[in-house]
Amino acid sequence: MSPAFHSWSQFWAMGGYGFYVWLSVFVALSVMVILIGHSTYQRRYLLASIATKQDREQRMMAAKKRKQNAEEPL
């Protein structure tokens, strides 16, 4: 059984369609890298947003408790 390409130059040329093949490989890999980067950014942003909202809710609950404790007669 012989290999599909007999030399590296034939491999890179891809039977005359090398430009289109390698361009499509580059575009596909670029899109995947961008997608992974964007997803990572969104995840970090979402987690930070959730943490900020939780902190705010805790501060609001603490203020509400302080107000209720201040209003209670001794």
PDB file of N, CA, C and O in Angstrom:
ATOM      1  N   MET A   1       0.846  -1.184   0.000  1.00  0.00           N
ATOM      2  CA  MET A   1       0.000   0.000   0.000  1.00  0.00           C
ATOM      3  C   MET A   1       0.888   1.243   0.000  1.00  0.00           C
ATOM      4  O   MET A   1       1.773   1.355   0.848  1.00  0.00           O
ATOM      5  N   SER A   2       0.680   2.162  -0.912  1.00  0.00           N
ATOM      6  CA  SER A   2       1.506   3.358  -1.013  1.00  0.00           C
ATOM      7  C   SER A   2       0.807   4.519  -0.291  1.00  0.00           C
ATOM      8  O   SER A   2      -0.421   4.555  -0.212  1.00  0.00           O
ATOM      9  N   PRO A   3       1.589   5.461   0.233  1.00  0.00           N
ATOM     10  CA  PRO A   3       0.981   6.618   0.910  1.00  0.00           C
ATOM     11  C   PRO A   3       0.272   7.520  -0.104  1.00  0.00           C
ATOM     12  O   PRO A   3       0.553   7.467  -1.301  1.00  0.00           O
ATOM     13  N   ALA A   4      -0.630   8.330   0.383  1.00  0.00           N
ATOM     14  CA  ALA A   4      -1.387   9.231  -0.495  1.00  0.00           C
ATOM     15  C   ALA A   4      -0.500  10.307  -1.096  1.00  0.00           C
ATOM     16  O   ALA A   4      -0.732  10.741  -2.225  1.00  0.00           O
ATOM     17  N   PHE A   5       0.510  10.742  -0.362  1.00  0.00           N
ATOM     18  CA  PHE A   5       1.419  11.772  -0.842  1.00  0.00           C
ATOM     19  C   PHE A   5       2.841  11.219  -0.775  1.00  0.00           C
ATOM     20  O   PHE A   5       3.241  10.623   0.226  1.00  0.00           O
ATOM     21  N   HIS A   6       3.586  11.420  -1.839  1.00  0.00           N
ATOM     22  CA  HIS A   6       4.944  10.888  -1.911  1.00  0.00           C
ATOM     23  C   HIS A   6       5.993  11.852  -1.369  1.00  0.00           C
ATOM     24  O   HIS A   6       7.138  11.457  -1.148  1.00  0.00           O
ATOM     25  N   SER A   7       5.615  13.112  -1.151  1.00  0.00           N
ATOM     26  CA  SER A   7       6.558  14.084  -0.608  1.00  0.00           C
ATOM     27  C   SER A   7       5.772  15.152   0.156  1.00  0.00           C
ATOM     28  O   SER A   7       4.552  15.270   0.034  1.00  0.00           O
ATOM     29  N   TRP A   8       6.519  15.918   0.943  1.00  0.00           N
ATOM     30  CA  TRP A   8       5.877  16.989   1.699  1.00  0.00           C
ATOM     31  C   TRP A   8       5.324  18.070   0.769  1.00  0.00           C
ATOM     32  O   TRP A   8       4.283  18.660   1.058  1.00  0.00           O
ATOM     33  N   SER A   9       5.999  18.329  -0.323  1.00  0.00           N
ATOM     34  CA  SER A   9       5.495  19.352  -1.244  1.00  0.00           C
ATOM     35  C   SER A   9       4.162  18.936  -1.856  1.00  0.00           C
ATOM     36  O   SER A   9       3.292  19.779  -2.076  1.00  0.00           O
ATOM     37  N   GLN A  10       3.993  17.648  -2.131  1.00  0.00           N
ATOM     38  CA  GLN A  10       2.703  17.172  -2.629  1.00  0.00           C
ATOM     39  C   GLN A  10       1.628  17.290  -1.551  1.00  0.00           C
ATOM     40  O   GLN A  10       0.476  17.618  -1.834  1.00  0.00           O
ATOM     41  N   PHE A  11       2.028  17.015  -0.307  1.00  0.00           N
ATOM     42  CA  PHE A  11       1.081  17.131   0.799  1.00  0.00           C
ATOM     43  C   PHE A  11       0.587  18.571   0.928  1.00  0.00           C
ATOM     44  O   PHE A  11      -0.616  18.807   1.039  1.00  0.00           O
ATOM     45  N   TRP A  12       1.521  19.544   0.913  1.00  0.00           N
ATOM     46  CA  TRP A  12       1.128  20.937   1.065  1.00  0.00           C
ATOM     47  C   TRP A  12       0.341  21.439  -0.146  1.00  0.00           C
ATOM     48  O   TRP A  12      -0.525  22.303  -0.007  1.00  0.00           O
ATOM     49  N   ALA A  13       0.641  20.901  -1.337  1.00  0.00           N
ATOM     50  CA  ALA A  13      -0.057  21.332  -2.552  1.00  0.00           C
ATOM     51  C   ALA A  13      -1.460  20.741  -2.640  1.00  0.00           C
ATOM     52  O   ALA A  13      -2.340  21.336  -3.261  1.00  0.00           O
ATOM     53  N   MET A  14      -1.678  19.590  -2.031  1.00  0.00           N
ATOM     54  CA  MET A  14      -2.984  18.922  -2.024  1.00  0.00           C
ATOM     55  C   MET A  14      -3.568  18.793  -3.433  1.00  0.00           C
ATOM     56  O   MET A  14      -4.742  19.090  -3.656  1.00  0.00           O
ATOM     57  N   GLY A  15      -2.762  18.362  -4.350  1.00  0.00           N
ATOM     58  CA  GLY A  15      -3.244  18.136  -5.705  1.00  0.00           C
ATOM     59  C   GLY A  15      -3.664  19.409  -6.414  1.00  0.00           C
ATOM     60  O   GLY A  15      -4.539  19.380  -7.280  1.00  0.00           O
ATOM     61  N   GLY A  16      -3.053  20.519  -6.059  1.00  0.00           N
ATOM     62  CA  GLY A  16      -3.403  21.790  -6.703  1.00  0.00           C
ATOM     63  C   GLY A  16      -4.452  22.578  -5.942  1.00  0.00           C
ATOM     64  O   GLY A  16      -4.739  23.718  -6.307  1.00  0.00           O
ATOM     65  N   TYR A  17      -5.032  22.009  -4.899  1.00  0.00           N
ATOM     66  CA  TYR A  17      -6.066  22.679  -4.119  1.00  0.00           C
ATOM     67  C   TYR A  17      -5.572  23.082  -2.735  1.00  0.00           C
ATOM     68  O   TYR A  17      -6.374  23.371  -1.847  1.00  0.00           O
ATOM     69  N   GLY A  18      -4.268  23.102  -2.553  1.00  0.00           N
ATOM     70  CA  GLY A  18      -3.675  23.387  -1.255  1.00  0.00           C
ATOM     71  C   GLY A  18      -4.100  24.720  -0.666  1.00  0.00           C
ATOM     72  O   GLY A  18      -4.371  24.816   0.531  1.00  0.00           O
ATOM     73  N   PHE A  19      -4.160  25.758  -1.510  1.00  0.00           N
ATOM     74  CA  PHE A  19      -4.560  27.076  -1.007  1.00  0.00           C
ATOM     75  C   PHE A  19      -5.933  27.020  -0.368  1.00  0.00           C
ATOM     76  O   PHE A  19      -6.125  27.542   0.730  1.00  0.00           O
ATOM     77  N   TYR A  20      -6.883  26.400  -1.032  1.00  0.00           N
ATOM     78  CA  TYR A  20      -8.259  26.334  -0.530  1.00  0.00           C
ATOM     79  C   TYR A  20      -8.365  25.418   0.690  1.00  0.00           C
ATOM     80  O   TYR A  20      -9.091  25.716   1.639  1.00  0.00           O
ATOM     81  N   VAL A  21      -7.641  24.313   0.655  1.00  0.00           N
ATOM     82  CA  VAL A  21      -7.671  23.372   1.776  1.00  0.00           C
ATOM     83  C   VAL A  21      -7.095  24.034   3.018  1.00  0.00           C
ATOM     84  O   VAL A  21      -7.727  24.021   4.074  1.00  0.00           O
ATOM     85  N   TRP A  22      -5.912  24.608   2.905  1.00  0.00           N
ATOM     86  CA  TRP A  22      -5.259  25.197   4.077  1.00  0.00           C
ATOM     87  C   TRP A  22      -5.951  26.465   4.542  1.00  0.00           C
ATOM     88  O   TRP A  22      -5.953  26.773   5.734  1.00  0.00           O
ATOM     89  N   LEU A  23      -6.542  27.204   3.604  1.00  0.00           N
ATOM     90  CA  LEU A  23      -7.322  28.374   3.993  1.00  0.00           C
ATOM     91  C   LEU A  23      -8.537  27.949   4.813  1.00  0.00           C
ATOM     92  O   LEU A  23      -8.845  28.570   5.830  1.00  0.00           O
ATOM     93  N   SER A  24      -9.218  26.910   4.384  1.00  0.00           N
ATOM     94  CA  SER A  24     -10.388  26.443   5.138  1.00  0.00           C
ATOM     95  C   SER A  24      -9.989  25.875   6.498  1.00  0.00           C
ATOM     96  O   SER A  24     -10.713  26.060   7.476  1.00  0.00           O
ATOM     97  N   VAL A  25      -8.864  25.197   6.573  1.00  0.00           N
ATOM     98  CA  VAL A  25      -8.368  24.697   7.862  1.00  0.00           C
ATOM     99  C   VAL A  25      -8.069  25.877   8.784  1.00  0.00           C
ATOM    100  O   VAL A  25      -8.448  25.861   9.955  1.00  0.00           O
ATOM    101  N   PHE A  26      -7.394  26.894   8.265  1.00  0.00           N
ATOM    102  CA  PHE A  26      -7.071  28.075   9.062  1.00  0.00           C
ATOM    103  C   PHE A  26      -8.328  28.782   9.553  1.00  0.00           C
ATOM    104  O   PHE A  26      -8.412  29.162  10.721  1.00  0.00           O
ATOM    105  N   VAL A  27      -9.297  28.959   8.675  1.00  0.00           N
ATOM    106  CA  VAL A  27     -10.545  29.634   9.063  1.00  0.00           C
ATOM    107  C   VAL A  27     -11.280  28.825  10.131  1.00  0.00           C
ATOM    108  O   VAL A  27     -11.753  29.388  11.119  1.00  0.00           O
ATOM    109  N   ALA A  28     -11.377  27.519   9.940  1.00  0.00           N
ATOM    110  CA  ALA A  28     -12.076  26.675  10.917  1.00  0.00           C
ATOM    111  C   ALA A  28     -11.389  26.727  12.285  1.00  0.00           C
ATOM    112  O   ALA A  28     -12.057  26.866  13.310  1.00  0.00           O
ATOM    113  N   LEU A  29     -10.066  26.617  12.302  1.00  0.00           N
ATOM    114  CA  LEU A  29      -9.342  26.684  13.576  1.00  0.00           C
ATOM    115  C   LEU A  29      -9.465  28.060  14.219  1.00  0.00           C
ATOM    116  O   LEU A  29      -9.589  28.167  15.439  1.00  0.00           O
ATOM    117  N   SER A  30      -9.433  29.108  13.408  1.00  0.00           N
ATOM    118  CA  SER A  30      -9.580  30.465  13.941  1.00  0.00           C
ATOM    119  C   SER A  30     -10.944  30.652  14.593  1.00  0.00           C
ATOM    120  O   SER A  30     -11.048  31.221  15.680  1.00  0.00           O
ATOM    121  N   VAL A  31     -11.983  30.171  13.926  1.00  0.00           N
ATOM    122  CA  VAL A  31     -13.335  30.283  14.480  1.00  0.00           C
ATOM    123  C   VAL A  31     -13.436  29.520  15.798  1.00  0.00           C
ATOM    124  O   VAL A  31     -14.050  30.011  16.745  1.00  0.00           O
ATOM    125  N   MET A  32     -12.850  28.339  15.875  1.00  0.00           N
ATOM    126  CA  MET A  32     -12.896  27.567  17.118  1.00  0.00           C
ATOM    127  C   MET A  32     -12.155  28.269  18.246  1.00  0.00           C
ATOM    128  O   MET A  32     -12.630  28.287  19.381  1.00  0.00           O
ATOM    129  N   VAL A  33     -10.995  28.846  17.946  1.00  0.00           N
ATOM    130  CA  VAL A  33     -10.234  29.561  18.970  1.00  0.00           C
ATOM    131  C   VAL A  33     -11.008  30.788  19.451  1.00  0.00           C
ATOM    132  O   VAL A  33     -11.059  31.062  20.650  1.00  0.00           O
ATOM    133  N   ILE A  34     -11.607  31.521  18.520  1.00  0.00           N
ATOM    134  CA  ILE A  34     -12.410  32.691  18.884  1.00  0.00           C
ATOM    135  C   ILE A  34     -13.610  32.267  19.732  1.00  0.00           C
ATOM    136  O   ILE A  34     -13.932  32.930  20.718  1.00  0.00           O
ATOM    137  N   LEU A  35     -14.264  31.187  19.362  1.00  0.00           N
ATOM    138  CA  LEU A  35     -15.411  30.693  20.124  1.00  0.00           C
ATOM    139  C   LEU A  35     -15.014  30.308  21.544  1.00  0.00           C
ATOM    140  O   LEU A  35     -15.718  30.639  22.498  1.00  0.00           O
ATOM    141  N   ILE A  36     -13.904  29.619  21.688  1.00  0.00           N
ATOM    142  CA  ILE A  36     -13.430  29.223  23.019  1.00  0.00           C
ATOM    143  C   ILE A  36     -13.082  30.465  23.847  1.00  0.00           C
ATOM    144  O   ILE A  36     -13.437  30.551  25.023  1.00  0.00           O
ATOM    145  N   GLY A  37     -12.394  31.413  23.233  1.00  0.00           N
ATOM    146  CA  GLY A  37     -12.038  32.650  23.938  1.00  0.00           C
ATOM    147  C   GLY A  37     -13.261  33.445  24.362  1.00  0.00           C
ATOM    148  O   GLY A  37     -13.321  33.943  25.486  1.00  0.00           O
ATOM    149  N   HIS A  38     -14.227  33.564  23.478  1.00  0.00           N
ATOM    150  CA  HIS A  38     -15.446  34.310  23.791  1.00  0.00           C
ATOM    151  C   HIS A  38     -16.241  33.610  24.888  1.00  0.00           C
ATOM    152  O   HIS A  38     -16.766  34.265  25.788  1.00  0.00           O
ATOM    153  N   SER A  39     -16.333  32.295  24.819  1.00  0.00           N
ATOM    154  CA  SER A  39     -17.051  31.542  25.850  1.00  0.00           C
ATOM    155  C   SER A  39     -16.384  31.698  27.210  1.00  0.00           C
ATOM    156  O   SER A  39     -17.068  31.838  28.224  1.00  0.00           O
ATOM    157  N   THR A  40     -15.063  31.675  27.240  1.00  0.00           N
ATOM    158  CA  THR A  40     -14.325  31.868  28.485  1.00  0.00           C
ATOM    159  C   THR A  40     -14.577  33.264  29.048  1.00  0.00           C
ATOM    160  O   THR A  40     -14.791  33.426  30.249  1.00  0.00           O
ATOM    161  N   TYR A  41     -14.551  34.266  28.177  1.00  0.00           N
ATOM    162  CA  TYR A  41     -14.824  35.639  28.605  1.00  0.00           C
ATOM    163  C   TYR A  41     -16.235  35.760  29.164  1.00  0.00           C
ATOM    164  O   TYR A  41     -16.433  36.360  30.221  1.00  0.00           O
ATOM    165  N   GLN A  42     -17.216  35.198  28.468  1.00  0.00           N
ATOM    166  CA  GLN A  42     -18.600  35.268  28.929  1.00  0.00           C
ATOM    167  C   GLN A  42     -18.775  34.573  30.273  1.00  0.00           C
ATOM    168  O   GLN A  42     -19.505  35.065  31.134  1.00  0.00           O
ATOM    169  N   ARG A  43     -18.121  33.446  30.458  1.00  0.00           N
ATOM    170  CA  ARG A  43     -18.229  32.710  31.720  1.00  0.00           C
ATOM    171  C   ARG A  43     -17.676  33.546  32.869  1.00  0.00           C
ATOM    172  O   ARG A  43     -18.300  33.644  33.926  1.00  0.00           O
ATOM    173  N   ARG A  44     -16.510  34.147  32.666  1.00  0.00           N
ATOM    174  CA  ARG A  44     -15.918  34.992  33.705  1.00  0.00           C
ATOM    175  C   ARG A  44     -16.814  36.182  34.024  1.00  0.00           C
ATOM    176  O   ARG A  44     -17.010  36.522  35.190  1.00  0.00           O
ATOM    177  N   TYR A  45     -17.358  36.816  32.983  1.00  0.00           N
ATOM    178  CA  TYR A  45     -18.235  37.959  33.169  1.00  0.00           C
ATOM    179  C   TYR A  45     -19.493  37.547  33.929  1.00  0.00           C
ATOM    180  O   TYR A  45     -19.929  38.257  34.835  1.00  0.00           O
ATOM    181  N   LEU A  46     -20.078  36.407  33.568  1.00  0.00           N
ATOM    182  CA  LEU A  46     -21.291  35.925  34.221  1.00  0.00           C
ATOM    183  C   LEU A  46     -21.033  35.610  35.688  1.00  0.00           C
ATOM    184  O   LEU A  46     -21.829  35.983  36.549  1.00  0.00           O
ATOM    185  N   LEU A  47     -19.932  34.931  35.981  1.00  0.00           N
ATOM    186  CA  LEU A  47     -19.615  34.603  37.369  1.00  0.00           C
ATOM    187  C   LEU A  47     -19.371  35.864  38.195  1.00  0.00           C
ATOM    188  O   LEU A  47     -19.795  35.937  39.348  1.00  0.00           O
ATOM    189  N   ALA A  48     -18.702  36.843  37.624  1.00  0.00           N
ATOM    190  CA  ALA A  48     -18.474  38.107  38.327  1.00  0.00           C
ATOM    191  C   ALA A  48     -19.789  38.836  38.559  1.00  0.00           C
ATOM    192  O   ALA A  48     -19.993  39.425  39.621  1.00  0.00           O
ATOM    193  N   SER A  49     -20.670  38.804  37.588  1.00  0.00           N
ATOM    194  CA  SER A  49     -21.977  39.450  37.719  1.00  0.00           C
ATOM    195  C   SER A  49     -22.803  38.783  38.810  1.00  0.00           C
ATOM    196  O   SER A  49     -23.449  39.466  39.605  1.00  0.00           O
ATOM    197  N   ILE A  50     -22.788  37.465  38.853  1.00  0.00           N
ATOM    198  CA  ILE A  50     -23.523  36.732  39.884  1.00  0.00           C
ATOM    199  C   ILE A  50     -22.962  37.063  41.265  1.00  0.00           C
ATOM    200  O   ILE A  50     -23.725  37.287  42.204  1.00  0.00           O
ATOM    201  N   ALA A  51     -21.640  37.094  41.396  1.00  0.00           N
ATOM    202  CA  ALA A  51     -21.016  37.415  42.681  1.00  0.00           C
ATOM    203  C   ALA A  51     -21.402  38.824  43.125  1.00  0.00           C
ATOM    204  O   ALA A  51     -21.688  39.041  44.302  1.00  0.00           O
ATOM    205  N   THR A  52     -21.414  39.773  42.207  1.00  0.00           N
ATOM    206  CA  THR A  52     -21.786  41.144  42.532  1.00  0.00           C
ATOM    207  C   THR A  52     -23.231  41.208  43.023  1.00  0.00           C
ATOM    208  O   THR A  52     -23.525  41.883  44.009  1.00  0.00           O
ATOM    209  N   LYS A  53     -24.130  40.506  42.337  1.00  0.00           N
ATOM    210  CA  LYS A  53     -25.542  40.504  42.735  1.00  0.00           C
ATOM    211  C   LYS A  53     -25.730  39.838  44.097  1.00  0.00           C
ATOM    212  O   LYS A  53     -26.534  40.301  44.907  1.00  0.00           O
ATOM    213  N   GLN A  54     -24.999  38.760  44.352  1.00  0.00           N
ATOM    214  CA  GLN A  54     -25.101  38.092  45.649  1.00  0.00           C
ATOM    215  C   GLN A  54     -24.598  39.004  46.767  1.00  0.00           C
ATOM    216  O   GLN A  54     -25.209  39.069  47.834  1.00  0.00           O
ATOM    217  N   ASP A  55     -23.501  39.699  46.533  1.00  0.00           N
ATOM    218  CA  ASP A  55     -22.988  40.638  47.534  1.00  0.00           C
ATOM    219  C   ASP A  55     -24.008  41.731  47.823  1.00  0.00           C
ATOM    220  O   ASP A  55     -24.230  42.093  48.978  1.00  0.00           O
ATOM    221  N   ARG A  56     -24.618  42.248  46.785  1.00  0.00           N
ATOM    222  CA  ARG A  56     -25.624  43.298  46.949  1.00  0.00           C
ATOM    223  C   ARG A  56     -26.805  42.783  47.752  1.00  0.00           C
ATOM    224  O   ARG A  56     -27.287  43.468  48.655  1.00  0.00           O
ATOM    225  N   GLU A  57     -27.278  41.580  47.435  1.00  0.00           N
ATOM    226  CA  GLU A  57     -28.403  41.009  48.168  1.00  0.00           C
ATOM    227  C   GLU A  57     -28.053  40.800  49.638  1.00  0.00           C
ATOM    228  O   GLU A  57     -28.887  41.035  50.512  1.00  0.00           O
ATOM    229  N   GLN A  58     -26.830  40.362  49.917  1.00  0.00           N
ATOM    230  CA  GLN A  58     -26.414  40.167  51.307  1.00  0.00           C
ATOM    231  C   GLN A  58     -26.373  41.500  52.052  1.00  0.00           C
ATOM    232  O   GLN A  58     -26.795  41.580  53.206  1.00  0.00           O
ATOM    233  N   ARG A  59     -25.871  42.535  51.401  1.00  0.00           N
ATOM    234  CA  ARG A  59     -25.845  43.855  52.039  1.00  0.00           C
ATOM    235  C   ARG A  59     -27.259  44.357  52.299  1.00  0.00           C
ATOM    236  O   ARG A  59     -27.526  44.949  53.345  1.00  0.00           O
ATOM    237  N   MET A  60     -28.170  44.124  51.352  1.00  0.00           N
ATOM    238  CA  MET A  60     -29.555  44.556  51.527  1.00  0.00           C
ATOM    239  C   MET A  60     -30.223  43.803  52.679  1.00  0.00           C
ATOM    240  O   MET A  60     -30.964  44.396  53.464  1.00  0.00           O
ATOM    241  N   MET A  61     -29.961  42.498  52.779  1.00  0.00           N
ATOM    242  CA  MET A  61     -30.545  41.699  53.864  1.00  0.00           C
ATOM    243  C   MET A  61     -29.999  42.163  55.214  1.00  0.00           C
ATOM    244  O   MET A  61     -30.752  42.261  56.182  1.00  0.00           O
ATOM    245  N   ALA A  62     -28.692  42.450  55.287  1.00  0.00           N
ATOM    246  CA  ALA A  62     -28.087  42.909  56.526  1.00  0.00           C
ATOM    247  C   ALA A  62     -28.663  44.269  56.933  1.00  0.00           C
ATOM    248  O   ALA A  62     -28.937  44.496  58.111  1.00  0.00           O
ATOM    249  N   ALA A  63     -28.845  45.167  55.971  1.00  0.00           N
ATOM    250  CA  ALA A  63     -29.416  46.476  56.268  1.00  0.00           C
ATOM    251  C   ALA A  63     -30.862  46.332  56.744  1.00  0.00           C
ATOM    252  O   ALA A  63     -31.293  47.038  57.656  1.00  0.00           O
ATOM    253  N   LYS A  64     -31.595  45.431  56.133  1.00  0.00           N
ATOM    254  CA  LYS A  64     -32.987  45.204  56.530  1.00  0.00           C
ATOM    255  C   LYS A  64     -33.056  44.664  57.961  1.00  0.00           C
ATOM    256  O   LYS A  64     -33.919  45.060  58.744  1.00  0.00           O
ATOM    257  N   LYS A  65     -32.128  43.750  58.290  1.00  0.00           N
ATOM    258  CA  LYS A  65     -32.086  43.198  59.647  1.00  0.00           C
ATOM    259  C   LYS A  65     -31.745  44.286  60.664  1.00  0.00           C
ATOM    260  O   LYS A  65     -32.358  44.371  61.728  1.00  0.00           O
ATOM    261  N   ARG A  66     -30.757  45.116  60.320  1.00  0.00           N
ATOM    262  CA  ARG A  66     -30.382  46.203  61.225  1.00  0.00           C
ATOM    263  C   ARG A  66     -31.553  47.148  61.450  1.00  0.00           C
ATOM    264  O   ARG A  66     -31.781  47.612  62.568  1.00  0.00           O
ATOM    265  N   LYS A  67     -32.285  47.426  60.395  1.00  0.00           N
ATOM    266  CA  LYS A  67     -33.435  48.327  60.513  1.00  0.00           C
ATOM    267  C   LYS A  67     -34.516  47.701  61.393  1.00  0.00           C
ATOM    268  O   LYS A  67     -35.114  48.383  62.225  1.00  0.00           O
ATOM    269  N   GLN A  68     -34.764  46.407  61.209  1.00  0.00           N
ATOM    270  CA  GLN A  68     -35.772  45.729  62.031  1.00  0.00           C
ATOM    271  C   GLN A  68     -35.326  45.683  63.495  1.00  0.00           C
ATOM    272  O   GLN A  68     -36.143  45.878  64.395  1.00  0.00           O
ATOM    273  N   ASN A  69     -34.062  45.432  63.736  1.00  0.00           N
ATOM    274  CA  ASN A  69     -33.554  45.387  65.109  1.00  0.00           C
ATOM    275  C   ASN A  69     -33.630  46.778  65.765  1.00  0.00           C
ATOM    276  O   ASN A  69     -33.884  46.880  66.965  1.00  0.00           O
ATOM    277  N   ALA A  70     -33.415  47.817  65.004  1.00  0.00           N
ATOM    278  CA  ALA A  70     -33.474  49.179  65.538  1.00  0.00           C
ATOM    279  C   ALA A  70     -34.905  49.573  65.874  1.00  0.00           C
ATOM    280  O   ALA A  70     -35.128  50.352  66.801  1.00  0.00           O
ATOM    281  N   GLU A  71     -35.874  49.051  65.139  1.00  0.00           N
ATOM    282  CA  GLU A  71     -37.275  49.398  65.352  1.00  0.00           C
ATOM    283  C   GLU A  71     -37.921  48.596  66.486  1.00  0.00           C
ATOM    284  O   GLU A  71     -38.968  48.992  67.000  1.00  0.00           O
ATOM    285  N   GLU A  72     -37.312  47.478  66.878  1.00  0.00           N
ATOM    286  CA  GLU A  72     -37.899  46.655  67.936  1.00  0.00           C
ATOM    287  C   GLU A  72     -37.799  47.364  69.282  1.00  0.00           C
ATOM    288  O   GLU A  72     -36.749  47.893  69.646  1.00  0.00           O
ATOM    289  N   PRO A  73     -38.905  47.364  70.007  1.00  0.00           N
ATOM    290  CA  PRO A  73     -38.839  47.977  71.349  1.00  0.00           C
ATOM    291  C   PRO A  73     -38.079  47.073  72.310  1.00  0.00           C
ATOM    292  O   PRO A  73     -38.165  45.849  72.210  1.00  0.00           O
ATOM    293  N   LEU A  74     -37.360  47.646  73.208  1.00  0.00           N
ATOM    294  CA  LEU A  74     -36.594  46.881  74.198  1.00  0.00           C
ATOM    295  C   LEU A  74     -37.384  46.608  75.386  1.00  0.00           C
ATOM    296  O   LEU A  74     -36.895  45.974  76.321  1.00  0.00           O
TER     297      LEU A  74
END
